Amino acid sequence: MLFAGREINQYIEQKEYIDTAVVPLIELDLGAGGIRQSSAAAEYMISLTSLLERQFKGRLLLLPPVSYPKNSDRAEIGSAIRKELESSGIKHVFYMTSDVKWRSEEDLDRLLWLPAVPVEHMDPKFRQSVMEDQLRQVLPLVLEAWNASS
């Protein structure tokens, strides 16, 4: 489910069945040297997490992307998000990012790091194929977490 007004009522009604949240983490770099990379990573991550949400609609909640300046304290950001989600009863939290700096954060046990694929100039059919290939890498990790808690 999307974190959007039209779907939140459904989330509230079915909260007991929705035990998973996906948090896209996007580094925000507006400098001349990083803005293209930052925007490409954002587009990729938003596309991929949206595809994941459609795959598991009714089982997971896709949160809005968390954007942060490139020099932010990632441990602090991750801790704040984790605390909020734990207090809400979410059992499984997946953090998805293309920002390599997150890989050193030990507190985020379900961090899915994927290198950004520049999709902005791809043919729509090829882009869809690439995104589906990327999703196939993520699906087993989500299913494994669910199976481990059963």
C-alpha positions in Angstrom: 0.0 0.0 0.0 1.1 3.5 -0.7 1.5 6.1 2.1 -1.2 8.2 0.5 -4.6 9.5 1.6 -6.6 7.2 -0.6 -4.9 4.0 0.7 -4.3 4.9 4.3 -7.9 4.2 5.3 -7.5 0.7 3.9 -4.2 0.4 5.8 -5.8 1.4 9.1 -8.6 -1.1 8.5 -6.2 -4.0 7.6 -3.2 -3.0 9.8 -3.1 -6.5 11.4 -2.2 -8.0 8.0 0.3 -5.4 6.9 3.5 -6.2 8.8 6.1 -4.8 6.4 7.3 -1.3 5.5 9.7 -0.3 2.7 11.7 2.9 3.2 13.4 4.3 0.2 16.6 6.2 1.3 17.8 8.9 -1.2 20.8 11.0 -0.9 20.1 14.6 -1.8 23.1 16.3 -3.6 22.2 19.5 -5.4 25.8 20.4 -6.2 27.0 20.6 -9.8 29.0 17.4 -9.4 26.2 15.3 -7.8 22.8 16.5 -8.9 22.6 14.2 -11.9 23.7 11.2 -9.9 21.4 12.0 -7.1 18.4 12.5 -9.3 19.1 9.4 -11.3 19.4 7.4 -8.1 16.1 8.9 -6.8 14.3 8.0 -10.1 15.6 4.5 -10.0 14.8 3.9 -6.3 11.2 5.4 -6.6 10.5 3.2 -9.6 11.9 0.0 -8.0 10.1 0.5 -4.7 6.8 1.3 -6.5 7.2 -1.9 -8.4 7.8 -3.8 -5.2 4.7 -2.2 -3.6 2.6 -3.3 -6.6 3.9 -6.9 -6.3 3.0 -7.1 -2.6 0.0 -4.8 -2.4 -1.9 -5.5 0.8 1.1 -6.9 2.6 3.5 -4.0 2.8 3.4 -0.2 3.2 5.6 1.8 0.9 6.7 4.9 2.8 7.6 8.2 1.1 11.3 8.4 0.2 13.5 9.8 2.9 15.7 12.4 1.3 18.7 13.7 3.2 21.7 15.9 2.5 24.9 14.0 1.5 26.7 14.9 4.7 23.9 13.7 7.0 24.4 11.3 9.9 23.0 8.2 8.5 23.0 6.3 11.8 20.8 9.1 13.3 18.4 9.0 10.4 18.1 5.2 10.5 17.6 5.1 14.2 14.8 7.7 14.1 13.0 5.8 11.3 13.4 2.5 13.0 12.0 3.8 16.3 9.0 5.2 14.6 8.2 2.1 12.7 8.8 -0.2 15.7 6.4 1.8 17.8 3.7 1.4 15.1 3.9 -2.4 15.3 5.6 -2.9 11.9 7.5 -6.3 12.2 9.6 -6.1 9.0 11.3 -2.9 7.7 13.3 -2.9 4.5 15.5 0.1 3.8 16.3 0.4 0.1 19.0 2.7 -1.2 21.7 3.2 -3.8 23.8 5.2 -1.4 26.9 3.1 -0.6 27.4 5.0 2.7 24.5 3.2 4.2 26.2 -0.2 3.9 28.3 0.6 7.0 25.2 1.1 9.2 25.0 -2.0 11.4 21.7 -1.1 13.0 19.7 -1.5 9.8 19.6 -5.3 9.5 17.4 -5.2 6.4 19.2 -2.7 4.3 18.9 -3.5 0.6 21.6 -1.7 -1.3 21.4 -1.8 -5.0 23.5 0.3 -7.4 21.5 2.8 -9.3 20.7 1.9 -12.8 20.4 5.1 -15.0 16.9 4.6 -16.4 16.1 8.1 -17.7 17.1 7.5 -21.3 15.9 3.9 -21.6 13.2 2.8 -23.9 10.0 2.2 -21.8 9.9 -1.5 -22.5 13.6 -2.0 -21.8 13.3 0.1 -18.7 10.4 -2.1 -17.5 12.5 -5.2 -18.2 15.5 -3.8 -16.3 13.3 -2.9 -13.3 11.7 -6.4 -13.2 15.2 -7.9 -13.2 16.1 -5.7 -10.3 12.9 -6.7 -8.5 13.8 -10.4 -8.9 16.9 -9.7 -6.8 14.8 -8.2 -4.0 11.9 -10.5 -3.9 13.7 -13.5 -2.3 15.1 -11.3 0.5 11.6 -10.1 1.4 10.1 -13.6 1.2 13.0 -15.0 3.3 12.3 -12.5 6.1 8.6 -13.4 6.0 9.3 -17.1 6.1 11.8 -16.7 9.0 9.2 -15.1 11.1 6.4 -17.7 10.4 
